[in-house]
Every structure is written in structure tokens, then in C-alpha cells.
Amino acid sequence: MLTWLVTACSGPGLLNAMAPTRGIAVAEAVPYADGPRHKMDIYRPARGGGPVVVFLYGGGWRTGSRSMYRFVGAALAEQGFVVAIPDYRVFPEAPFPGFVEDAAAAFAWVAAHAADYGGDPRRMFLMGHSAGAHIAAMLTLDKTFLGQVGLDPDRAIAGMVGLAGPYDFLPLNDPDLDPIFAPAGDLTLTQPIAFARSGAPPMLLLTGDADTVVYPRNSEHLAARIVALGGQASVRRYGSVGHATIVGAFSGVLAWKAPVLADSVAFLQAEAAR
């Protein structure tokens, strides 16, 4: 019975239906650039505001929708954060680096307008799941993308939280990935680990032992490289947690599977207080 309940409640629709609503305000379909994939939903405490989180969802760089992650935005807003969840173009419309450039544009828009929603632009965070964690890590570590929109990640980003992110996945053993990343030419330029450096914003990398989509070694390799260079990165592994469950655990329905929300909030609050 318990197994059936977890399975039934793990879909985004049901998790969204169970998301908190009291004390939370939502601005939907806010444009950050022209085009149908350039809109975001913004969640915030109805009274007051605080640090800002830009959450980038996953979907293999091919799919995804901001509407699927209401439960993430609401959970963080309930904890006092202003949360922006943008859509971004995906393959085939936007192979690498198009989706990273879209995320940079979204982040820059939020930084410029955070105060309009009660957010503090001096305390801006990136968070992502799966492909979204890859994009968040690229924005955090490779100064090129935010530099193109007039921002320095070391000044603009207070910290990054990655959930089940692919940060070190060469060689490409999946033919579906070849056309997504081929435009880079040199594939090392698609890997967050290639841009690891000592002065980058602090990173919390969360991963599940049962994840067979993006193996935990991605998080461990990136954190080890950053720490070896003198930077700040830590890994938290959760037993028996798979690729989808790690983000699903933001919902109260699945929170018992792993303290993903609590660990993320603790990191965000600690870095926001610095």
C-alpha cells in the first residue's frame, strides 16, 4: 500500500496539487525576453521577501515546463525565498549553448527586477535539477555566459544548489546527446568541471545513491576538483533516492524520502547571512 501511494503521488501534477498556497503569491508567465519559451513564474511570500532563488528544471535539455515545478517554487517561498522558475529553449530549437544563454538572460532579468517582487538582488542563488543543474553550474563556473549579460557570477551569485546534476559526463556515450552538444566543437567546453576554480560561488551538490540516470560521481568529481583548487563545494548523498525523487522530495508528500528541502534551505540561509 505504501509503495503504491508513493508512486501515485510522485507525478508533478499531484505534487503541485499538494503544494502550499497560504501566504504565497504567484506571478505567472512573466516575460524576461521575447518568445514563448522566455517566460517565468515567480513565487514569493505574500508578506515581505528575502533572498532570491532562480530554479532551472531538468528534462534532458529537450523537454520541460515551469508549470511542472509549482511544488518547488511554493516550498521555497514558504521558507521565505523569492523564487523564479523560467522556461528556456531546448533542443532542437536551441542546442548548446542556447539553453545556457537563455538561463543567463533569465538570471539577469531577475537580478534587475528582484526588488519589484520583494527579493534582495544582493542575495541571488541558482538552483537546478538534472539538466537544469548542469546549466546552473555552467553559469556559476564559466564566466562567459553571465558576462555576456553584464554580470560577474562571483559577484552576482551568492551560491548554487545542484540536484542530480551532470557536471562531468564525457565521453558522450548516449547518441541522443551528440547533436545537443556538437555545436561546441570542443566538448570539454560543455562540462562544468572544466571550469572549476577557487573563486567561484559556494556550491552544494545533492545526489542520490539510487540515481542511474546521472550517477553520483558527477557531483563527487566536481566537488573534489573545486575543493582541490581551494574553492567551496560539498556533496550530500541520499541513500535509496533516485533521479526524480531527489527533486520530488521538495514536496511534503515525499519529504520523508530525503531532507532535500531542509538541506537546501540550510545552505541558502547560511550563505545569505554571510
N, C-alpha and C positions, 0 to 999 in steps of 0.2 A: 504494500500500500504506500509506504514512504517513497520507494523508488518511483512509482507511478506519479506521485504528487510532485516530486522534484522535476521529472521530465515534463509534466504538463505545465508547470509554472515557469519553465526556463525560456520560453519564447519571448521575444521583445514585446509583443502585444500584451501579454499577460503581465509581464514585469512593469510595463508602462501603466497598465490599469491599476496596479497596486502602488504606484509611486505617490509619495506625499504631495498634497496640494495646498493644505492650510498654511498660510503665512508665506506663500511663494507666488511671485509674479512672473509671468512669461511674456516676452515679446517675440512673436513668431515671424518668420520669413523676412528678417531684416537684411536688406541688401548690403553687401560690402564691396561689390563690383557689378558690372553688367553681366547678364547671362543667367540662365535658370539654375546653374549649379553654384552660383555665387550668392547664396543667402544663408543666414544663420538664425538659430533660435537662441534667445538669451534668457536665462533663468536667474532670479535674484531674490533675496529675502524681501518680502513686501515692505518691511520697515528697515531702513538702514542699508548698509552694504559692507563691502570688505575687499579682501584680496580677490583677484580675477584668475579664473582658470579657462583656458581655451582647450576644449576637448576635441581630439581628432579620432573619429571612429575608424575601424578596420573594414575589410572586405576584399582583401587581396589586390588592392589597387584597381579593382574592376567594378566593384559594387558598393552600395552603402547609402544610407539616408539619415539625415539628422533626426527625423521623426522616430527612428527606432530607439533612440537613446534618451528619451524623456526621463527614464528612471535614473540615469546617471546625473543629468542636469539637476533634477529635483533633489536627489540625495545630497549633492554637494551644496546646493542653495540652502537646504535645511540646516547645513552646518555653518552657514554664514558667508558662503562664497558667491560671487557673481560668475556665472558660467556661460560661456558662449560655445555653441556646438555648430560649426559651419559645415555646409556641404562643400565639396570641391570636385573638380573634374577628375574623371577616372579614365582608364584605358578602355577603348581605343581612342577616345577623343583626346586624351592627354596622357601620352607616355611620359616617362621620366625625362626631364624634371618638372613637367607641367603641374602635377599634383602637389609637389613641394612648393612651387611658386604660388599656387593658389592659397595654400596654407599660410605662406608668408604674408600675402595680401590680407587674408582674414585677420591674422595676428596684428598686423599694423593698423587695420581699421579699429579693432577692439582697443588697442593701446590709445588711439586718438579719441575714442568715444566712450571709454570705460566710465568716466565720471558722470556721463549722462544717465547711466544705469546704476549709479551708486557704487561703482567699482573704483579701486585705487590703482591707477596706472603705474604707480611705483612698485606695486607688488603683483606682477604678472607671471603666471605659471603656464606651462604647457603640460598636457596630459594626453596620452593616446593609447589605443589598444590595437595590437597586431600591426597591420599596415599603417594605421594611424600613429602607432608608437615609433615606427620607422621614420615617418615624416617628422614627428616631433623631435626625434633625435637628430635628424639632419638639420633642422632649423636651429637646434641648440648648439651643435658642434661645428657645422660648416658655416662660416660667417658670410658666405656668398649670398644666401637667399634672403636673409633679413637685411643684409647690406644693400640689396637691390631696392628695398623699400625704405631705405634711410635709417635703419636701426642696427645697433650693435647688440648681438644676443647676450653678450656678457653684461651689458647694462640693462637691457630690456627684459630679460628673463630672470626671474628670481629662483627658478628651479624647474625641473622636469620630472614627471612620473610616467614611466613606461610600463604597460601591461602586456606581457607576452609578445614583446617586440622582436622583429628580425633585424638584428644590427650587424651580423657577421655571417652572411649566407652564401658566400662564394665557395666553390663554383656553383653556377646555376644548374641544379640537377632536375629542374622542372621545365619542360619545353614551353609551358604557358607563361613563364617569366621572361623568356628570351626577348619577345617583341616589346615588352613593357620597358625593359632597361637597356635594350640595344642602342637607343639614340645617344647614350652616354659615351659610347665608344670604349673608353677605359672603364671597365665595370667597377674598379676599385672606387671610382667617384660616386658610386651608388651606395656605398657601405658606410654607415655611421662610424664604425670602428676605425676607418681610415682617417677620420678627423678628430680622434680622441686627443685631448690636450689638457694641460694642467689648469688653465684659467677658465674653463667652461663652467657654466652654472651647475650647481649640485644636482645629482640625478638619483632617483630611487627607481630601481628596476625590479618589478614584480613578475614572478613566473610560477608556473605550476608543474609539479613533478609528472603529472599525467598528460602533459601537453605533447602531442605527437604531430602537431601542425607546425609550431615554431618551438624548437627544442630549447630547454633552459640554458644550454651552453651559450646561446646568443647573448643573454643577459650577463652570464658569468664572464664571458670573454671581454665584453665591452667594459664592464665594471673593473675587471682586473687591469685592462690596459690603461684606463683613466687613472686608477689609483697608482699604478706603476710610474705614471708620468707626474704624479704629485697632485692630481685632482681629487674631486669628491664624488664618489659613486658607491652605492651599496645595493645589494641584492637581497630580496626576500623570496624564499621558495615556499610554496604551499604543497603539502602532501595531498595526493589524490585529487588535485584540481587540474582540469583540462583547459583547453584554449578558450572556449566560450564561457565556461563557468567563472573564470577569473574576472571578467567584466560583469557577468550576471550577479556576482556577489555584492555589487553595489546596491542591489535591491534587498529590502528587508526579507523578501521571500527566500533568498539564497544566502543571506549573510552568514548563516551558520556554517557554510562550507569553508569559508576563509575570511579573516578580518581585513579584506582588501580595502574597504572604505575607511575603517579605523586607521590602518597603517598609512593610507594616502593622506588622510586629514592630519594625522600627527606630523607627517613630513611637511605638508603645506603650511601648517600653523607655525612650526618651528622655524622654517625658512622665512616666512612672512614677518616673524618677530625680530629677525636679525637687523 
